[in-house]
Amino acid sequence: MKSNDDVKELKERIKILEEENTSLQKRLKERNDDYDYAVKKYSAELDQINFERFMRLNYRYIKNHGIFSFLWQIVRAIGKLFKMFIRKIKSLFTKKEIKIQLKKILKENKNKQIMLYYPGYNWYMKMYQRPQHMANYFANKDILFFYCTLNINENVDGFVKIKDGLYITNQYEYLKKHLPKYTLYLGANMNGCYLPELKSILKKGNSLLYEYIDDLHEDLTNISKELLERHEYVLKQIDIPVVITALHLFNKAKKVRGSTKNLLLSTNGVVYEDFHITKKLPVPNNVKNLVNEKKVIIGYYGALAKWFDYDLIEEASKAHPEWNFLLIGVDYDNSFAKYNYFKYLKNVYYIGPVDYKELINYGNICTVLTIPFVINEITLSTSPVKVFEYMSMEKPIVTTNLPECQKYKSVMVAKNHKEFIKLLEKAIFIKDDPKYLQLLKKEALENTWDQKVKEILQFIEKNK
C-alpha cells in the first residue's frame, strides 16, 4: 500500500506531465499555424509566377500570331469547356437511364439468383469460349446473368438483352454497387478485382464463384503481383467455391487449400447441337479448291501459339505429302508467322480465324481433327473445348499426350511424333466405323455445357 508521501509525489509528477503536454500542444499548434502560413504564402507566390508566365506566353503568342489568332484560341478553349460540360450533363442523364433500365430488369426477373460476370472478355468474339457458353446456360437455369464485357470495339452502352435472363453490359462498376445480393463470377486469370475490391464485395454479403481454368502463365495473361496475391487468398479461403477444369490445376489448388472442400473438377464442354452434323453442309468458299482435290484433310482449329507443335505438323505433312493439312485460328502470339518453313510446304494451308457458327462447316470437310500441342505447363492444365466439339461432329480425333484428353476413349492420344502420324493413319481407317462413331457421340453428350452448369449449381447448393 502506497504512503501519503508517495501519492503526493505521483500527483506532482502527473501535474508536471500535464503541463508539459499543454506546452507541447501549444508548440504543435504554433508550428501548424506557421506551416499553414507558409503554404498560403508559397501558393500565392506560385499563382503569381504562373500568372506572369501565362501573360508572357500569351503576349509572345499575340506578337507571333496576332490578336485574332489569340482570340480564336480562347474561343476554342471555351468550346472545349462547353463540350466537357455537355458530357457531364449527358453522363448524369445516362446514369438516370441506367437506373431505370436496371430497375425494369430486376422487376422482370424477380426472385432469381443474380450472377455478375467480371469483365474479362468481349461477348462478340469470333470463337466463343467458356464464359459465353456458361452465361447462356446459367440463364437457362433461372439465373439472372449480367455478362460484363471488356467492351473493346463492341460499343455496348447500358444493357443489351441476349435472351431471357441474360444481358451484356458495360456497367460493372454501377452494378457491383447497386445490385441486391449477387454472386460474382470471376476467373483466376482475370486482372482486376484485386483483394481490396474483392474483400469489399464479399463484406457486403455477396458471394464468389471462382474459376481456375488455365495455368497462371505469362504466355496467357499478365501475371501481376496483385493477381497472384488474390489467387492464393481465394484458394486458402475454404468457404469459397472454386471450379477447376483440369486435374493438374485441381492438384495445385488442393495443395494450397490443404483440402478438397469446395473444390470442383469440371471440364469444359460443348453445345452439342452447334456441332452435330445432321445434313449436307455448304463448303466454305475459301476451302473449295482444297475439297475439290479429293484428298484426306487433317484439320485443326483454335489458337496458333507457342504451345502449338509446328514441328509435328511439318513432320506429318512431309511423311504424307498426299494429305492436306488445314489450320484455322488466330496467330495468338505471332509464333505461326515466325515459323517460316510452312511457306515451303505445299500441303499445309492456313486460313486464319473463322466465326464460331461457321466451325461446323470447316470441321465437316476434314477427315480427321487434331490437337497437336507440345506438352508444357500450359497444356498440362488445358481442358480443350475443341475436343468436345470434335466429338460432336463425330470426326476421328488424334492428339498429343495431353492429360485432359487421356480421359476419353474416343480420343487417340500419341506419346511422340512417330505415334501421332501412325494414329492419323489409324483414324483415317476407322473414320466410318459405327462403333467408333457411337462412342464419339456418347462422350460428346456426356460433356455438354448444360451438364456442366447443372454440376456447378449442384456443387454450389451442396456447399452453402
C-alpha positions, 0 to 999 in steps of 0.5 A: 500500500502506497504512503501519503508521501508517495501519492503526493509525489505521483500527483506532482509528477502527473501535474508536471506531465500535464503541463508539459503536454499543454506546452507541447500542444501549444508548440504543435499548434504554433508550428501548424499555424506557421506551416499553414502560413507558409503554404498560403504564402508559397501558393500565392507566390506560385499563382503569381509566377504562373500568372506572369508566365501565362501573360508572357506566353500569351503576349509572345503568342499575340506578337507571333500570331496576332490578336485574332489568332489569340482570340480564336484560341480562347474561343476554342478553349471555351468550346472545349469547356462547353463540350466537357460540360455537355458530357457531364450533363449527358453522363448524369442523364445516362446514369438516370437511364441506367437506373431505370433500365436496371430497375425494369430488369430486376422487376422482370426477373424477380426472385432469381439468383443474380450472377455478375460476370467480371469483365474479362472478355468481349461477348462478340468474339469470333470463337466463343469460349467458356464464359459465353457458353456458361452465361447462356446456360446459367440463364437457362437455369433461372439465373439472372446473368449480367455478362460484363464485357471488356467492351473493346470495339463492341460499343455496348452502352447500358444493357443489351438483352441476349435472351431471357435472363441474360444481358451484356453490359458495360456497367460493372462498376454501377452494378457491383454497387447497386445490385441486391445480393449477387454472386460474382463470377470471376476467373483466376486469370482475370486482372482486376478485382484485386483483394481490396475490391474483392474483400469489399464485395464479399463484406457486403454479403455477396458471394464468389464463384471462382474459376481456375481454368488455365495455368497462371502463365505469362504466355496467357495473361499478365501475371501481376503481383496483385493477381497472384496475391488474390489467387492464393487468398481465394484458394486458402479461403475454404468457404469459397467455391472454386471450379477447376477444369483440369486435374493438374490445376485441381492438384495445385489448388488442393495443395494450397487449400490443404483440402478438397472442400469446395473444390470442383473438377469440371471440364469444359464442354460443348453445345452439342447441337452447334456441332452435330452434323445432321445434313449436307453442309455448304463448303466454305468458299475459301476451302473449295479448291482444297475439297475439290482435290479429293484428298484426306484433310487433317484439320485443326482449329483454335489458337496458333501459339507457342504451345502449338507443335509446328514441328509435328505438323511439318513432320506429318505433312512431309511423311504424307505429302498426299494429305492436306493439312488445314489450320484455322485460328488466330496467330495468338502470339505471332509464333505461326508467322515466325515459323517460316518453313510452312511457306515451303510446304505445299500441303499445309494451308492456313486460313486464319480465324473463322466465326464460331457458327461457321466451325461446323462447316470447316470441321465437316470437310476434314477427315480427321481433327487434331490437337497437336500441342507440345506438352508444357505447363500450359497444356498440362492444365488445358481442358480443350473445348475443341475436343468436345466439339470434335466429338460432336461432329463425330470426326476421328480425333488424334492428339498429343499426350495431353492429360485432359484428353487421356480421359476419353476413349474416343480420343487417340492420344500419341506419346511422340511424333512417330505415334501421332502420324501412325494414329492419323493413319489409324483414324483415317481407317476407322473414320466410318466405323459405327462403333467408333462413331457411337462412342464419339457421340456418347462422350460428346453428350456426356460433356455438354455445357448444360451438364456442366452448369447443372454440376456447378449449381449442384456443387454450389447448393451442396456447399452453402 
